[in-house]
């Protein structure tokens, strides 16, 4: 298995082992929640942790960008501005100083653009490491209020930004562009898909949504894609969902990449797709504010009482259970890319 541990193991072996209890922990570890919330005085601190891996052809500059934005996104979806970070950079022996310098500079520059201060970390060479990786990035910030994926309420509308399968399409286009061109994908669509790499962030999305008000829950559709992201919001909030497939944006370039790799765009990793549950009266305002910033967004369904279940509404009007995929098949395609690049 590649990716996150399965839900059963997480519930059985990880959730019961979270150290000492503390009254200051307002939101602790739980399924489908991106960051913890700790009360500090009269404020709330959102804190998140992530490992970050580069693709076979990822430049140190691009690696720095995804390091900061993926880490910061998990704090932003809690409705709190990312302000501080630490990171651990693990390197194979022999990694050149030029590569390291470029990566560290990129992390710093991208942190500066988001107003994030780097306050510590660790950098070292280790025999067990085969490629440069961020063993962990910790990002946190303080705010007077917060939201979480557990806040969705029956009657809320569901909005997503950008569309489905953003990360899967962006990375596969970057890493396997030659294969896609050979299979008949046009250069125009390939370049559009490659550009999805730069959409793998929800920092600005979350900021815009929070500024509009009326947001009850936000979540980034990462591993398992839109299907899992929606299910995690519903599971954390103990609500049902009604989501119309025909309303979910799947841009042409993303559809083409997913079709080539036989991937369901609703079920593959989609960092950059922000899921929002909000009051119905504010939905048009939020979408309008996104549009002003050049961010595509759409209402795709609604939150319903738990007793009504969680359903996809298919094109023909039939219902289908909305369940999290057992496996995110993106990792198989990405693993093949990595194996081919390293062996070649």
C-alpha positions as CSV (number, residue, x, y, z in Angstrom):
1,X,0.0,0.0,0.0
2,X,1.2,3.5,-0.8
3,X,-0.1,6.7,0.8
4,X,-1.9,7.2,4.0
5,X,-2.7,4.3,6.3
6,X,-6.2,2.9,6.0
7,X,-9.1,4.2,8.0
8,X,-9.4,1.1,10.1
9,X,-5.8,1.1,11.2
10,X,-5.8,4.9,11.8
11,X,-8.8,4.5,14.1
12,X,-7.5,1.4,15.9
13,X,-3.8,2.1,16.3
14,X,-3.2,5.8,15.9
15,X,-6.1,7.7,17.4
16,X,-5.9,6.0,20.8
17,X,-2.2,7.1,21.0
18,X,-2.1,10.8,21.1
19,X,-0.1,11.6,24.3
20,X,-1.3,13.4,27.3
21,X,-4.7,15.1,27.4
22,X,-4.8,18.8,27.6
23,X,-7.8,21.2,28.0
24,X,-6.1,23.6,25.6
25,X,-6.5,21.2,22.7
26,X,-9.8,22.2,21.0
27,X,-9.5,20.2,17.9
28,X,-7.2,17.2,18.1
29,X,-6.4,14.3,15.8
30,X,-9.4,13.0,14.0
31,X,-10.4,11.6,10.6
32,X,-10.6,14.2,7.9
33,X,-9.3,17.2,9.8
34,X,-6.3,19.0,8.3
35,X,-4.8,20.7,11.4
36,X,-5.1,20.8,15.2
37,X,-6.5,23.8,17.1
38,X,-5.0,24.8,20.4
39,X,-6.3,27.6,22.6
40,X,-3.5,30.0,23.5
41,X,-4.8,32.8,25.8
42,X,-7.7,34.4,24.0
43,X,-6.6,33.1,20.6
44,X,-6.7,29.9,18.6
45,X,-3.5,28.4,17.1
46,X,-3.9,26.1,14.0
47,X,-1.0,23.8,13.5
48,X,-0.4,21.3,10.7
49,X,2.3,18.8,9.7
50,X,3.1,17.3,6.3
51,X,5.9,15.4,4.5
52,X,6.7,16.8,1.0
53,X,8.2,14.7,-1.8
54,X,9.5,16.0,-5.2
55,X,8.7,14.4,-8.5
56,X,11.5,13.0,-10.6
57,X,11.9,16.2,-12.6
58,X,10.9,18.7,-10.0
59,X,13.3,21.6,-9.9
60,X,14.5,22.8,-6.4
61,X,12.6,26.1,-7.1
62,X,9.3,24.2,-7.7
63,X,10.0,21.9,-4.8
64,X,10.3,24.9,-2.6
65,X,7.0,26.3,-3.8
66,X,5.0,23.1,-3.1
67,X,6.7,22.7,0.3
68,X,5.4,26.0,1.5
69,X,2.0,26.0,-0.2
70,X,1.1,22.4,0.8
71,X,2.1,23.0,4.4
72,X,0.4,26.4,4.5
73,X,-2.8,25.1,2.9
74,X,-3.6,22.8,5.9
75,X,-3.6,25.8,8.2
76,X,-5.5,28.1,5.9
77,X,-8.4,25.7,5.6
78,X,-8.9,26.1,9.4
79,X,-9.7,29.8,8.7
80,X,-6.5,31.0,10.2
81,X,-3.6,32.8,8.3
82,X,-0.4,30.7,8.2
83,X,2.3,32.7,10.0
84,X,5.2,30.5,11.1
85,X,6.9,27.4,10.0
86,X,9.7,24.9,10.6
87,X,10.9,22.2,8.2
88,X,13.3,19.2,8.2
89,X,15.3,18.7,5.0
90,X,16.6,15.2,4.6
91,X,19.3,14.7,1.9
92,X,21.1,11.7,0.4
93,X,24.9,11.9,0.9
94,X,26.5,13.7,-2.0
95,X,23.6,16.1,-2.7
96,X,25.3,19.1,-4.2
97,X,25.4,22.4,-2.4
98,X,24.0,24.2,-5.4
99,X,20.8,22.1,-5.2
100,X,20.4,22.6,-1.5
101,X,21.0,26.4,-1.7
102,X,18.4,26.8,-4.5
103,X,15.9,24.8,-2.6
104,X,16.4,26.6,0.7
105,X,16.2,29.9,-1.1
106,X,13.0,29.0,-2.8
107,X,11.4,27.9,0.5
108,X,12.4,31.2,2.0
109,X,11.1,33.3,-0.9
110,X,7.8,31.5,-1.1
111,X,7.4,31.8,2.7
112,X,8.0,35.5,2.4
113,X,5.3,35.9,-0.3
114,X,2.8,34.3,2.1
115,X,4.0,36.3,5.1
116,X,5.3,33.2,6.8
117,X,8.4,33.4,9.1
118,X,10.7,30.4,9.2
119,X,11.6,29.9,12.9
120,X,13.7,26.7,12.9
121,X,14.2,23.3,11.4
122,X,16.9,20.7,10.5
123,X,19.0,19.9,7.5
124,X,21.2,16.8,7.2
125,X,22.6,14.0,5.1
126,X,21.4,10.4,5.7
127,X,22.3,7.0,4.1
128,X,18.6,5.9,4.4
129,X,17.5,8.8,2.2
130,X,17.4,8.2,-1.6
131,X,16.2,11.6,-2.8
132,X,15.9,15.0,-1.2
133,X,12.7,15.1,0.8
134,X,11.0,17.4,3.4
135,X,10.7,14.9,6.3
136,X,8.2,17.3,7.8
137,X,7.0,20.8,7.5
138,X,5.2,22.3,10.4
139,X,3.1,25.4,9.8
140,X,1.0,27.3,12.4
141,X,-0.8,30.6,12.9
142,X,-3.0,32.4,15.4
143,X,-6.5,33.8,15.1
144,X,-9.5,34.9,17.0
145,X,-11.8,32.3,15.4
146,X,-11.5,29.2,13.3
147,X,-13.5,26.7,11.2
148,X,-12.8,23.0,10.6
149,X,-14.0,20.2,8.4
150,X,-16.3,19.2,11.3
151,X,-18.5,22.3,11.0
152,X,-20.7,21.6,8.1
153,X,-24.5,21.9,8.8
154,X,-27.6,20.5,7.1
155,X,-28.8,23.2,4.6
156,X,-25.3,24.4,3.7
157,X,-24.3,24.6,0.1
158,X,-21.2,22.9,-1.1
159,X,-18.7,24.9,-3.2
160,X,-15.4,23.7,-4.7
161,X,-12.7,25.7,-6.4
162,X,-10.8,24.9,-9.6
163,X,-12.3,21.5,-10.2
164,X,-11.4,17.8,-9.6
165,X,-8.1,16.0,-9.9
166,X,-5.9,19.2,-9.9
167,X,-2.8,17.7,-8.4
168,X,-3.0,14.3,-10.2
169,X,-3.3,16.0,-13.6
170,X,-0.6,18.6,-12.8
171,X,2.0,16.1,-11.6
172,X,1.3,13.5,-14.2
173,X,1.5,16.1,-17.0
174,X,4.8,17.4,-15.7
175,X,6.4,13.9,-15.2
176,X,4.9,12.0,-18.2
177,X,4.3,14.7,-20.8
178,X,6.1,12.8,-23.5
179,X,3.9,9.8,-23.0
180,X,0.8,11.9,-23.1
181,X,1.9,13.6,-26.4
182,X,2.7,10.3,-27.9
183,X,-0.8,9.1,-27.0
184,X,-2.3,12.0,-28.9
185,X,-2.8,14.8,-26.3
186,X,-2.4,18.2,-27.9
187,X,0.5,20.4,-26.9
188,X,-2.1,23.0,-25.8
189,X,-3.9,20.6,-23.4
190,X,-0.6,19.3,-22.1
191,X,0.6,22.8,-21.2
192,X,-2.7,23.6,-19.6
193,X,-2.4,20.4,-17.5
194,X,1.2,21.2,-16.6
195,X,0.0,24.6,-15.3
196,X,-2.3,22.8,-12.8
197,X,0.9,22.3,-10.8
198,X,0.7,26.0,-9.8
199,X,-2.9,25.5,-8.6
200,X,-1.9,23.0,-5.9
201,X,-2.6,25.5,-3.1
202,X,-5.7,26.7,-1.3
203,X,-4.1,29.4,0.8
204,X,-5.7,32.3,-1.2
205,X,-8.9,30.3,-1.8
206,X,-9.4,29.9,1.9
207,X,-8.6,33.5,2.6
208,X,-11.2,34.7,0.1
209,X,-13.9,32.4,1.4
210,X,-13.3,33.5,5.1
211,X,-13.4,37.1,4.1
212,X,-16.9,36.7,2.7
213,X,-18.3,35.2,5.9
214,X,-20.9,32.5,6.4
215,X,-18.3,29.6,6.0
216,X,-19.0,26.7,8.3
217,X,-16.3,24.2,7.1
218,X,-13.4,24.0,4.6
219,X,-11.3,21.1,3.5
220,X,-8.6,20.5,0.9
221,X,-9.3,17.5,-1.4
222,X,-5.9,15.8,-1.1
223,X,-5.4,12.1,-1.1
224,X,-8.5,10.2,-2.4
225,X,-9.5,13.3,-4.2
226,X,-12.9,15.0,-4.2
227,X,-14.8,11.9,-3.2
228,X,-12.7,11.4,-0.1
229,X,-12.6,15.1,0.7
230,X,-16.4,15.3,0.7
231,X,-16.8,12.1,2.7
232,X,-14.3,13.4,5.3
233,X,-16.3,16.6,5.7
234,X,-19.5,14.6,6.1
235,X,-17.8,12.1,8.5
236,X,-16.3,14.8,10.7
237,X,-19.5,16.8,10.7
238,X,-21.8,13.8,11.1
239,X,-24.0,14.9,8.2
240,X,-25.2,13.6,4.9
241,X,-24.4,15.0,1.4
242,X,-26.2,15.3,-2.0
243,X,-23.6,16.0,-4.7
244,X,-24.5,16.3,-8.4
245,X,-21.8,14.9,-10.7
246,X,-22.8,17.1,-13.6
247,X,-22.0,20.2,-11.5
248,X,-18.4,19.2,-10.7
249,X,-16.0,21.0,-13.0
250,X,-13.6,18.6,-14.7
251,X,-11.6,20.8,-17.2
252,X,-10.8,19.3,-20.6
253,X,-7.1,18.9,-19.9
254,X,-7.7,17.2,-16.6
255,X,-10.2,14.8,-18.2
256,X,-7.8,13.9,-20.9
257,X,-4.9,13.1,-18.5
258,X,-7.2,11.1,-16.3
259,X,-8.6,9.1,-19.3
260,X,-5.1,8.2,-20.5
261,X,-4.1,6.9,-17.1
262,X,-7.5,5.3,-16.5
263,X,-8.1,7.4,-13.4
264,X,-11.5,8.5,-12.0
265,X,-11.0,12.3,-11.7
266,X,-13.3,12.3,-8.6
267,X,-11.1,9.8,-6.8
268,X,-7.5,10.9,-7.2
269,X,-5.4,13.4,-5.3
270,X,-6.5,17.0,-5.8
271,X,-4.5,19.3,-3.7
272,X,-5.7,22.8,-4.7
273,X,-9.4,21.9,-4.7
274,X,-11.0,23.6,-1.8
275,X,-14.3,22.2,-0.5
276,X,-16.5,24.8,1.3
277,X,-19.7,24.3,3.2
278,X,-21.4,27.6,3.7
279,X,-24.7,29.3,4.3
280,X,-26.8,29.3,1.1
281,X,-27.2,33.1,1.2
282,X,-23.5,33.7,0.9
283,X,-22.7,31.2,-1.8
284,X,-23.1,33.6,-4.7
285,X,-20.9,36.2,-3.0
286,X,-18.1,33.7,-2.4
287,X,-18.2,32.5,-6.0
288,X,-18.2,36.1,-7.2
289,X,-15.2,36.9,-5.0
290,X,-13.4,33.9,-6.4
291,X,-14.2,35.0,-10.0
292,X,-12.7,38.5,-9.3
293,X,-9.4,36.7,-8.3
294,X,-9.4,34.5,-11.4
295,X,-10.3,31.4,-9.5
296,X,-13.0,29.1,-10.9
297,X,-15.6,27.8,-8.5
298,X,-19.0,26.1,-8.5
299,X,-21.8,25.0,-6.2
300,X,-21.9,21.2,-6.6
301,X,-24.5,20.1,-4.0
302,X,-25.7,20.5,-0.5
303,X,-25.3,19.3,3.0
304,X,-28.3,17.2,4.2
305,X,-29.2,15.5,7.5
306,X,-27.2,12.4,8.3
307,X,-30.3,10.2,8.0
308,X,-30.6,11.1,4.3
309,X,-27.2,9.5,3.6
310,X,-24.4,10.6,1.3
311,X,-25.1,10.4,-2.4
312,X,-23.8,11.2,-5.8
313,X,-26.6,12.2,-8.2
314,X,-25.6,10.8,-11.5
315,X,-26.3,12.4,-14.9
316,X,-29.4,10.4,-15.4
317,X,-30.8,11.4,-12.0
318,X,-30.0,8.0,-10.3
319,X,-28.3,7.9,-6.9
320,X,-25.0,6.3,-5.9
321,X,-23.4,6.1,-2.5
322,X,-20.7,8.7,-2.0
323,X,-17.9,6.7,-0.4
324,X,-14.1,7.3,0.0
325,X,-12.0,5.3,-2.5
326,X,-10.2,2.4,-0.9
327,X,-7.0,3.3,-2.8
328,X,-5.8,6.5,-4.6
329,X,-4.7,5.1,-7.9
330,X,-2.6,8.2,-8.7
331,X,0.2,6.7,-6.6
332,X,0.6,3.8,-9.0
333,X,1.0,6.1,-12.0
334,X,3.3,8.4,-10.1
335,X,5.3,5.5,-8.8
336,X,5.8,4.2,-12.3
337,X,7.0,7.7,-13.4
338,X,9.5,7.7,-10.5
339,X,10.8,4.2,-11.4
340,X,11.2,5.0,-15.1
341,X,13.0,8.3,-14.4
342,X,15.4,6.8,-11.9
343,X,16.1,3.7,-13.9
344,X,16.6,5.7,-17.1
